[in-house]
């Protein structure tokens, strides 16, 4: 109990204290008593979805995190401390995300939060995390707003965003498929902010948005939207549709024979959304941050470690969602090592501006964490269906890669206003 009191006294010296002047009760208030001489574990709260539109991606996200944690624990943990986890389902719902974050911090004693698919949920979690000063790693939600107007000092975004993917795809697609575009947009924050990035690039490169069709989350019948697209006859359709909605959309487009009638541009294609689908469902051009069959050092070994750790999962090879979940936790633990401390401000500073080699990350370009927006700047790959493959897992044909410098979201830097270190509550996890 003495350690708990010391931690509380440290926190209350911070300039911010708690929001509204309330007494702050942080993640150390429920510290477990361990055997004499045993170091207290580092406790990470996993906030990925287990139900709702992004349940499949949430499961893959967690697998990536757990492999990184298992590897760290096999080496003795971090700073001589083992890593423990606690998971709650955020249900692809922002209100649930807020409640989960509050409970993990104040009741479960989690010193770090990791995980996100739905950008609205990620934003809700990050607001709670900032209130308490708890570092939150957004692993896989990719709305440009996450590293823009919804950025926070405690939040780090490890996925590429809609602007990054659009920059990699839009100009080349206008030149190849024509200027007349329709936008098909999931009606929530990720869809809207991704579509906004596409609109800006269409304007920049001389394209024309004929119409934007909004699609409510949970849509399973796309007949009215697809009929409208048939009537409009655009050169390209930019689809910002995610999760189970995208599966349903792709299946219906394939059934109607529309996959080759117009060019389909999916800024981002998450592996769990298409894995196992027939290749005729995987039409169009799309972006990803990583692929399991890249001809790069370390990739084959990484895939083998996945297969050994998860022999019974239905997804037999790792994709971009697993990759982001794995690297986000690995970099968080690496930052704790570099800081030599679990003090949240020291760990934040160890993450900000951190550079990673292309070889280490198994990508084509060096990566870094932008100190202004806290977003991972990384390689973007364009891909299409690997037609004619004899390997049912090898679904993507990589068309090329774009460097982080070329794909960088410069608008996010102008929109992001990080809280000061002094106004962020501080503590040792």
WODAQUI-V636049 format. One line per field, one symbol per residue. ss: DSSP state (H for helix, E for strand, C for the rest). phi: phi as a letter, one per 30 degrees, with the letter a starting at -180 (. if undefined). burial: # if it has 16 or more other C-alpha atoms within 10 Angstrom, else .. A space follows every 10 residues. Layout:
ss: ???
phi: ???
burial: ???
This chain:
ss: CHHHHHHHHH HCCCCCCCHH HCCCCCCCCC CCCCCCCCCC CEEEEECCCC CCCCHHHHHH HHHHHHHHHH HHHHCCCECC ECEEEEECCC CCCHHHHHHH HHHHHHCCCC CEEECCCCHH HHHHHHHHHH HHCCEEEECC CCCHHHCCCC CCCCEEECCC CHHHHHHHHH HHHHHHHCCE EEEEEECCHH HHHHHHHHHH HHHHCCCEEE EEEEECCCCC CCHHHHHHHH HHCCCEEEEE CCHHHHHHHH HHHHHCCCCC CCEEEECCCC HHHHCCCCHH HCCCEEEECC CCCCCCCCHH HHHHHHHHHC CCCCCCCCCH HHHHHHHHHH HHHHHHHHHC CCEHHHHHHH HCCCEECHHH HCCCCCEEEC CCCCEEECCE EEEEECCCCC CCCCCEEEEE EECHHHHCCH HHHHHCCCCC CCCCCCCEC
phi: .ddddddddd ddddddicdi idddbcdddc eddceeiddd ddcccccddb biecdddddd ededdddddd ddddcjibhi cdccbbcbdd ihbeddeddd dddeddccid dbbbkabddd dddddddddd eciddbcddb cbdeddccdc dbedcbcccd cededdddcd edddddcjdd bcccbedaed eddddddded deddcidbdd accdbddidb ccdddddddd ddhddbcccc bbidddeddd ddddddicdc dbdcccebbd eddbeidddd dcdicacaca bdcddbejdd dddddedddb dcddcdbdbd deeddddddd dddddddddi aceddddedd ddidcbdedd dhbcbdbacd ddcicdcbdc ccbbdddjdc cddddccdcl bcdeddcddd ddddddbddd dddcebacd
burial: ......##.. ##.#.###.. ...####### #........# ########## ########## ########## .##...###. #####.#### ####.###.# ########## ########## ########## ########## ########## ########## ########## #.##..#### ######.### #########. ##....###. #####.#... .#...#..#. ...####### ########## ####...##. .######### #####...## ########## ###.....#. ..#..##..# ....#.#### ########## #######.#. ########## ###..#.#.. ########## ########## ######.... ...#####.. ####..###. .##.####.. #.#######
